[in-house]
Amino acid sequence: MSIRKILIANRGEIAVRVIRACRELEIGTVAIYSDDDVNALHVRLADEAYHIGPSPPRESYLNIERIVETAKRAGVDAIHPGYGFLSENANFVDACEKAGITFIGPRSSTMRFSGDKMAIKQLAKKLGIPVVPASDGILEDADKAAEFAREFGYPVLLKSAFGGGGRGIRLVNNEEQLRQEFELSTMEAKAAYGRAAMFVEKYFPRIRHIEYQLLRDTHGNGVYLFERECSIQRRYQKLVELAPSPVIDEETRHRIGSMVVKLADALNYVNAGTVEFIRDENTGNLYLIEINSRLQVEHPVTEMITGKDLVKLQIHVASGRELPFKQQDLRINGSAIECRINAEDPLNEFAPSYGKVGSVSIPYGPGIRVDTYLYPGCNVSGYYDSLVAKVIAWGSTFDEARRRMRNALDEFHIEGINTTIPLHRFIMDEEAFSRGEISTDYLDRFNILERVQERARAVMQSRADAIAAATLVFTHMSRYLSGDGKGINTGKGGSGDGQSARARGKESAWKRAGLLMLRGSMYEV
Ligand code: ADP
């Protein structure tokens, strides 16, 4: 079937990204928006836009009924869910189907199955794919959890089978803590996902996060578009992503990639997805942790190294067509890095920052891509995810990509909100990162946050010193040149009423120099 009009059930940079892909394909676009997003970029770019409710997500971007009703009213053929919000909600997929609208993503049955981390791990195990050692099945109570924890040895991770985005993961160091956390996590998971299916997993102290991009059509053709490494994280959430991973060799890349396609075949998976692994840094072994049945935030790094547009391919697959290439046609070209720019202050415990944005200057240049919803005067709402932009740098080597990213971050200015740009800028020059020596504890292991703060303090101090010095010079020179007698005695006589044109010229040149110094010290240090 051909898709002629798509509703984008999302907001922010991903809604903009999907709209751009649709426009390229000459597909009509329908945006939805909440109160806070009246003037959002996705609303401005779409062919049509519909208000769907107040700003809290539950009343707008998570309102299945309202969204499907809007889609019917707008006469769309398909819905793209983006990531987050309803993108992994099987009930939403069912509702679309019932309304005769194509959902651009996996079937609801696949989504239900892959949303259950335990079920996926059991299937993977059967297929011979290594999975993280974990308790079998759902734990009924804290006693059962303690039994497994003793078997794996502390510390262990307590996880919710339906968790996501790092929420619902607890690191526990002893039995007492395990019992406390079991109760707390159960309550938290029930509130967040409506059910609490807890399990215990062996904890690996030093790991890398490696994930595979998967794409499979309705005709049974599946491919993997290689791996991404997302080891730089904060509280189990990704900050910087790379493709390819500096530690995955060709043999491992293809061996694990083939397993990923095998898993997708077993699930009869359709559309884009990601299979996530952790890599134990002691042994180099990879273990599957979960499947995400949607497009990932970090999909651009895969696009940069493969030259494939994943959003266009998602639409292609959803329209029932066969994938336009085979595994053997895919190659890795160069290296890509993505920095997630969040509206948070890295110098102040990542305190959220939102409100009206002033001027914005977006970087560009060879190998640079910026996915964002920012424009001068736009609103960053406190109701939604803090991601305001993604800077993606491509280079023929990792080092070229890193240098390009560094330059791009230097050129990225956003007035009015605090962002994570200073943190990323620091990381791009950091030695261990430059060597590709990263792991999920990277920030702690290399004291990154303290070092970023230290640098910020040093910059502030030298700025204050420079301003003080420039002010002193300026005042001194002004006094001297205006002849109040307290200036520096050069032996050539002061200025006075009988000042020559040459002397006046000299005076204004000095004043200009003083002012320039003052101005320079405010902006340049
Ligand atoms: P979520 O679905 O909430 O994102 P995941 O299971 O995907 O949770 O794990 C998120 C992150 O937590 C991983 O990227 C990794 O940093 C860490 N993690 C997960 N499992 C383990 C483990 N067994 N040992 C150590 N770290 C882990």
Residues whose N, C-alpha, C, O or C-beta is under 5 A from the ligand:
A	BS01	ADP	V132 G163 G164 G165 G166 R167 E201 K202 Y203 F204 H209 Y236 I289 E290 T440
